[in-house]
Amino acid sequence: MKNKKPPMRRCIGCMQSKPKEELIRLAWYEETLSLDPTGKAKGRGVYICKSQDCLQKAVKKGAFARSLHENPGSDQIQRVAGQLEAELIRQQEGDDHAE
C-alpha cells in the first residue's frame, strides 16, 4: 500500500509549508476570529505556526486581512493571541507530563 503524504498548509506568519498537524487553524466566521484546535470549525480558515514569533510576523505584515479577505481588527487578533499563548502553554505542560 502506498504511503500517503501528510496534508501540507502554509503559515501566514513565516510563509513556510508544514504538515497540517504542526500548525494551528484560525477560523473567521460571522465576523469573529477564533482559535480552531480541531480544524473543523465553520468559516474561512488560516494556519499559523505554534509560536508567538509567527503570530507577530502575521500581524506586522497584515496577513490576517489578506488571507481572510476581511480585517478582523486588532482587538480580535489580541484575543486570539492570548488564546494561542494559553494553548501553547497547555501543550508544553502536556509534553512535560508525557516524558
Rosetta constraint file for C-alpha pairs under 8 A:
AtomPair CA 6 CA 19 HARMONIC 5.97 0.50
AtomPair CA 6 CA 20 HARMONIC 7.29 0.50
AtomPair CA 7 CA 19 HARMONIC 5.78 0.50
AtomPair CA 7 CA 20 HARMONIC 5.69 0.50
AtomPair CA 8 CA 17 HARMONIC 6.14 0.50
AtomPair CA 8 CA 18 HARMONIC 5.36 0.50
AtomPair CA 8 CA 19 HARMONIC 4.43 0.50
AtomPair CA 8 CA 20 HARMONIC 5.28 0.50
AtomPair CA 9 CA 17 HARMONIC 5.36 0.50
AtomPair CA 9 CA 18 HARMONIC 5.65 0.50
AtomPair CA 9 CA 19 HARMONIC 6.20 0.50
AtomPair CA 9 CA 20 HARMONIC 5.49 0.50
AtomPair CA 9 CA 23 HARMONIC 7.79 0.50
AtomPair CA 9 CA 47 HARMONIC 6.85 0.50
AtomPair CA 10 CA 15 HARMONIC 5.68 0.50
AtomPair CA 10 CA 16 HARMONIC 5.44 0.50
AtomPair CA 10 CA 17 HARMONIC 4.19 0.50
AtomPair CA 10 CA 18 HARMONIC 6.29 0.50
AtomPair CA 10 CA 47 HARMONIC 6.49 0.50
AtomPair CA 10 CA 48 HARMONIC 7.53 0.50
AtomPair CA 11 CA 15 HARMONIC 4.90 0.50
AtomPair CA 11 CA 16 HARMONIC 5.66 0.50
AtomPair CA 11 CA 17 HARMONIC 6.45 0.50
AtomPair CA 11 CA 18 HARMONIC 7.59 0.50
AtomPair CA 11 CA 23 HARMONIC 7.30 0.50
AtomPair CA 11 CA 46 HARMONIC 7.70 0.50
AtomPair CA 11 CA 47 HARMONIC 5.17 0.50
AtomPair CA 11 CA 48 HARMONIC 4.39 0.50
AtomPair CA 11 CA 49 HARMONIC 5.87 0.50
AtomPair CA 11 CA 54 HARMONIC 7.82 0.50
AtomPair CA 12 CA 46 HARMONIC 7.09 0.50
AtomPair CA 12 CA 47 HARMONIC 6.30 0.50
AtomPair CA 12 CA 48 HARMONIC 5.69 0.50
AtomPair CA 12 CA 54 HARMONIC 7.66 0.50
AtomPair CA 12 CA 58 HARMONIC 5.89 0.50
AtomPair CA 12 CA 63 HARMONIC 6.03 0.50
AtomPair CA 12 CA 64 HARMONIC 7.61 0.50
AtomPair CA 12 CA 67 HARMONIC 7.62 0.50
AtomPair CA 13 CA 48 HARMONIC 6.35 0.50
AtomPair CA 13 CA 49 HARMONIC 7.49 0.50
AtomPair CA 13 CA 53 HARMONIC 7.92 0.50
AtomPair CA 13 CA 54 HARMONIC 4.39 0.50
AtomPair CA 13 CA 55 HARMONIC 5.94 0.50
AtomPair CA 13 CA 56 HARMONIC 7.40 0.50
AtomPair CA 13 CA 57 HARMONIC 5.00 0.50
AtomPair CA 13 CA 58 HARMONIC 4.13 0.50
AtomPair CA 13 CA 59 HARMONIC 7.88 0.50
AtomPair CA 13 CA 61 HARMONIC 7.93 0.50
AtomPair CA 13 CA 63 HARMONIC 7.10 0.50
AtomPair CA 14 CA 49 HARMONIC 8.00 0.50
AtomPair CA 14 CA 54 HARMONIC 5.75 0.50
AtomPair CA 14 CA 57 HARMONIC 6.95 0.50
AtomPair CA 14 CA 58 HARMONIC 7.61 0.50
AtomPair CA 18 CA 22 HARMONIC 6.61 0.50
AtomPair CA 18 CA 23 HARMONIC 7.34 0.50
AtomPair CA 19 CA 23 HARMONIC 7.24 0.50
AtomPair CA 20 CA 24 HARMONIC 7.89 0.50
AtomPair CA 22 CA 49 HARMONIC 6.88 0.50
AtomPair CA 22 CA 50 HARMONIC 7.27 0.50
AtomPair CA 23 CA 47 HARMONIC 5.99 0.50
AtomPair CA 23 CA 48 HARMONIC 5.46 0.50
AtomPair CA 23 CA 49 HARMONIC 4.73 0.50
AtomPair CA 23 CA 50 HARMONIC 5.97 0.50
AtomPair CA 24 CA 35 HARMONIC 7.64 0.50
AtomPair CA 24 CA 36 HARMONIC 6.99 0.50
AtomPair CA 24 CA 37 HARMONIC 6.12 0.50
AtomPair CA 24 CA 39 HARMONIC 7.76 0.50
AtomPair CA 24 CA 47 HARMONIC 5.54 0.50
AtomPair CA 24 CA 48 HARMONIC 5.45 0.50
AtomPair CA 24 CA 49 HARMONIC 6.25 0.50
AtomPair CA 24 CA 50 HARMONIC 6.37 0.50
AtomPair CA 25 CA 35 HARMONIC 6.44 0.50
AtomPair CA 25 CA 36 HARMONIC 5.19 0.50
AtomPair CA 25 CA 37 HARMONIC 6.36 0.50
AtomPair CA 25 CA 39 HARMONIC 5.87 0.50
AtomPair CA 25 CA 45 HARMONIC 6.18 0.50
AtomPair CA 25 CA 46 HARMONIC 5.60 0.50
AtomPair CA 25 CA 47 HARMONIC 4.46 0.50
AtomPair CA 25 CA 48 HARMONIC 6.49 0.50
AtomPair CA 26 CA 33 HARMONIC 6.80 0.50
AtomPair CA 26 CA 34 HARMONIC 5.66 0.50
AtomPair CA 26 CA 35 HARMONIC 4.71 0.50
AtomPair CA 26 CA 36 HARMONIC 5.33 0.50
AtomPair CA 26 CA 45 HARMONIC 5.49 0.50
AtomPair CA 26 CA 46 HARMONIC 5.31 0.50
AtomPair CA 26 CA 47 HARMONIC 6.11 0.50
AtomPair CA 26 CA 48 HARMONIC 7.63 0.50
AtomPair CA 27 CA 32 HARMONIC 7.99 0.50
AtomPair CA 27 CA 33 HARMONIC 5.67 0.50
AtomPair CA 27 CA 34 HARMONIC 5.36 0.50
AtomPair CA 27 CA 35 HARMONIC 6.40 0.50
AtomPair CA 27 CA 36 HARMONIC 6.20 0.50
AtomPair CA 27 CA 41 HARMONIC 6.66 0.50
AtomPair CA 27 CA 42 HARMONIC 6.99 0.50
AtomPair CA 27 CA 43 HARMONIC 5.65 0.50
AtomPair CA 27 CA 44 HARMONIC 5.55 0.50
AtomPair CA 27 CA 45 HARMONIC 4.40 0.50
AtomPair CA 27 CA 46 HARMONIC 6.54 0.50
AtomPair CA 28 CA 32 HARMONIC 5.56 0.50
AtomPair CA 28 CA 33 HARMONIC 4.55 0.50
AtomPair CA 28 CA 34 HARMONIC 6.58 0.50
AtomPair CA 28 CA 42 HARMONIC 7.89 0.50
AtomPair CA 28 CA 43 HARMONIC 5.26 0.50
AtomPair CA 28 CA 44 HARMONIC 5.19 0.50
AtomPair CA 28 CA 45 HARMONIC 6.30 0.50
AtomPair CA 28 CA 68 HARMONIC 6.97 0.50
AtomPair CA 29 CA 33 HARMONIC 6.66 0.50
AtomPair CA 29 CA 42 HARMONIC 6.38 0.50
AtomPair CA 29 CA 43 HARMONIC 4.48 0.50
AtomPair CA 29 CA 44 HARMONIC 6.65 0.50
AtomPair CA 30 CA 43 HARMONIC 7.82 0.50
AtomPair CA 31 CA 72 HARMONIC 7.18 0.50
AtomPair CA 32 CA 72 HARMONIC 7.20 0.50
AtomPair CA 32 CA 76 HARMONIC 7.42 0.50
AtomPair CA 33 CA 72 HARMONIC 6.64 0.50
AtomPair CA 33 CA 76 HARMONIC 6.26 0.50
AtomPair CA 33 CA 77 HARMONIC 7.39 0.50
AtomPair CA 33 CA 80 HARMONIC 7.22 0.50
AtomPair CA 34 CA 80 HARMONIC 6.22 0.50
AtomPair CA 35 CA 80 HARMONIC 6.30 0.50
AtomPair CA 35 CA 83 HARMONIC 7.02 0.50
AtomPair CA 35 CA 84 HARMONIC 7.15 0.50
AtomPair CA 36 CA 40 HARMONIC 7.14 0.50
AtomPair CA 36 CA 41 HARMONIC 6.19 0.50
AtomPair CA 44 CA 68 HARMONIC 6.58 0.50
AtomPair CA 45 CA 68 HARMONIC 7.49 0.50
AtomPair CA 46 CA 67 HARMONIC 6.86 0.50
AtomPair CA 46 CA 68 HARMONIC 7.31 0.50
AtomPair CA 48 CA 54 HARMONIC 6.80 0.50
AtomPair CA 48 CA 55 HARMONIC 7.05 0.50
AtomPair CA 49 CA 54 HARMONIC 6.12 0.50
AtomPair CA 49 CA 55 HARMONIC 7.71 0.50
AtomPair CA 50 CA 54 HARMONIC 7.75 0.50
AtomPair CA 50 CA 84 HARMONIC 7.72 0.50
AtomPair CA 50 CA 88 HARMONIC 6.76 0.50
AtomPair CA 51 CA 55 HARMONIC 6.74 0.50
AtomPair CA 51 CA 88 HARMONIC 7.69 0.50
AtomPair CA 52 CA 56 HARMONIC 6.16 0.50
AtomPair CA 52 CA 81 HARMONIC 7.86 0.50
AtomPair CA 52 CA 85 HARMONIC 7.31 0.50
AtomPair CA 53 CA 57 HARMONIC 6.21 0.50
AtomPair CA 54 CA 58 HARMONIC 6.09 0.50
AtomPair CA 55 CA 59 HARMONIC 6.30 0.50
AtomPair CA 55 CA 81 HARMONIC 7.31 0.50
AtomPair CA 56 CA 60 HARMONIC 6.12 0.50
AtomPair CA 57 CA 61 HARMONIC 6.08 0.50
AtomPair CA 58 CA 62 HARMONIC 6.04 0.50
AtomPair CA 58 CA 63 HARMONIC 4.94 0.50
AtomPair CA 58 CA 64 HARMONIC 6.64 0.50
AtomPair CA 59 CA 63 HARMONIC 6.35 0.50
AtomPair CA 59 CA 64 HARMONIC 6.88 0.50
AtomPair CA 62 CA 66 HARMONIC 6.55 0.50
AtomPair CA 63 CA 67 HARMONIC 5.84 0.50
AtomPair CA 64 CA 68 HARMONIC 5.75 0.50
AtomPair CA 64 CA 69 HARMONIC 7.95 0.50
AtomPair CA 64 CA 70 HARMONIC 7.73 0.50
AtomPair CA 64 CA 71 HARMONIC 6.75 0.50
AtomPair CA 64 CA 72 HARMONIC 7.25 0.50
AtomPair CA 65 CA 69 HARMONIC 5.52 0.50
AtomPair CA 65 CA 70 HARMONIC 4.93 0.50
AtomPair CA 65 CA 71 HARMONIC 4.32 0.50
AtomPair CA 65 CA 72 HARMONIC 6.77 0.50
AtomPair CA 66 CA 70 HARMONIC 7.07 0.50
AtomPair CA 66 CA 71 HARMONIC 7.88 0.50
AtomPair CA 72 CA 76 HARMONIC 6.19 0.50
AtomPair CA 72 CA 77 HARMONIC 6.92 0.50
AtomPair CA 73 CA 77 HARMONIC 6.45 0.50
AtomPair CA 74 CA 78 HARMONIC 6.01 0.50
AtomPair CA 75 CA 79 HARMONIC 6.23 0.50
AtomPair CA 76 CA 80 HARMONIC 6.20 0.50
AtomPair CA 77 CA 81 HARMONIC 6.02 0.50
AtomPair CA 78 CA 82 HARMONIC 6.31 0.50
AtomPair CA 79 CA 83 HARMONIC 6.43 0.50
AtomPair CA 80 CA 84 HARMONIC 5.98 0.50
AtomPair CA 81 CA 85 HARMONIC 6.13 0.50
AtomPair CA 82 CA 86 HARMONIC 6.25 0.50
AtomPair CA 83 CA 87 HARMONIC 6.14 0.50
AtomPair CA 84 CA 88 HARMONIC 6.16 0.50
AtomPair CA 85 CA 89 HARMONIC 6.28 0.50
AtomPair CA 86 CA 90 HARMONIC 6.13 0.50
AtomPair CA 87 CA 91 HARMONIC 6.14 0.50
AtomPair CA 88 CA 92 HARMONIC 6.16 0.50
AtomPair CA 89 CA 93 HARMONIC 6.18 0.50
AtomPair CA 90 CA 94 HARMONIC 6.21 0.50
AtomPair CA 91 CA 95 HARMONIC 6.19 0.50
AtomPair CA 92 CA 96 HARMONIC 6.20 0.50
AtomPair CA 93 CA 97 HARMONIC 6.31 0.50
AtomPair CA 94 CA 98 HARMONIC 6.26 0.50
AtomPair CA 95 CA 99 HARMONIC 6.68 0.50
